[in-house]
Amino acid sequence: MEWTKSKPTEPGWYWYEDEHLGWPVPVHVDWEGFIEDPECRSLEIAWPEEDGDIPMFEDADGIWAGPIYAP
């Protein structure tokens, strides 16, 4: 697994880090919108929603690693 500036293109768990967080955090990325219609859906950071330090997906300009698979 390597760090990349490319945002995820599929749902799943990913590591995310940016200059404001200061350390990597696991985030869940999932579909938002009309999931069955690819033209009307987008990816969003779905967890942790209550953590104000995690940016919206479109504003997440940090680095990513993953997806993280369950053992």
C-alpha positions as CSV (number, residue, x, y, z in Angstrom):
1,M,0.0,0.0,0.0
2,E,1.4,3.4,-1.0
3,W,0.4,7.0,-0.3
4,T,-1.1,8.9,-3.3
5,K,-2.6,12.3,-4.0
6,S,-5.3,10.5,-6.1
7,K,-8.7,10.3,-4.4
8,P,-10.5,7.0,-4.2
9,T,-12.7,6.0,-7.1
10,E,-14.5,3.2,-5.3
11,P,-16.2,2.8,-1.9
12,G,-14.2,1.3,1.0
13,W,-12.0,2.1,4.0
14,Y,-9.0,4.3,3.3
15,W,-6.2,6.0,5.2
16,Y,-6.3,9.8,4.8
17,E,-3.8,12.4,6.0
18,D,-3.5,16.1,5.4
19,E,-1.5,19.0,6.9
20,H,-4.4,19.9,9.3
21,L,-4.8,16.5,10.8
22,G,-1.1,15.8,11.3
23,W,-1.5,12.0,11.3
24,P,-3.2,9.4,9.2
25,V,-6.8,8.5,10.1
26,P,-9.1,5.7,8.7
27,V,-12.1,7.0,6.8
28,H,-15.0,5.2,5.2
29,V,-15.7,6.4,1.6
30,D,-19.2,5.5,0.2
31,W,-21.6,6.4,-2.5
32,E,-23.9,9.4,-2.1
33,G,-27.0,10.3,-4.2
34,F,-28.8,8.0,-6.6
35,I,-26.6,5.0,-6.1
36,E,-28.1,2.9,-8.9
37,D,-27.5,5.7,-11.4
38,P,-23.8,6.3,-12.0
39,E,-24.5,9.7,-13.5
40,C,-26.2,10.9,-10.3
41,R,-23.9,9.5,-7.6
42,S,-20.7,10.7,-6.1
43,L,-18.3,9.5,-3.4
44,E,-18.4,11.0,0.1
45,I,-16.5,10.5,3.3
46,A,-19.1,8.6,5.3
47,W,-17.2,8.2,8.6
48,P,-16.5,9.7,11.0
49,E,-19.2,12.3,10.3
50,E,-18.9,14.0,13.7
51,D,-15.2,14.7,13.3
52,G,-15.0,18.3,12.2
53,D,-11.3,17.8,11.3
54,I,-12.2,15.5,8.4
55,P,-12.9,17.6,5.2
56,M,-15.7,16.9,2.7
57,F,-14.6,14.5,0.0
58,E,-14.4,17.2,-2.7
59,D,-12.2,19.3,-0.4
60,A,-9.9,16.4,0.7
61,D,-6.6,17.5,-0.8
62,G,-4.4,15.3,1.4
63,I,-2.9,11.9,0.7
64,W,-4.7,8.6,0.5
65,A,-3.7,5.0,0.9
66,G,-6.0,2.0,0.4
67,P,-8.4,0.5,0.2
68,I,-7.9,-1.2,3.6
69,Y,-9.1,-4.8,3.5
70,A,-10.3,-6.8,6.5
71,P,-8.0,-9.5,7.7
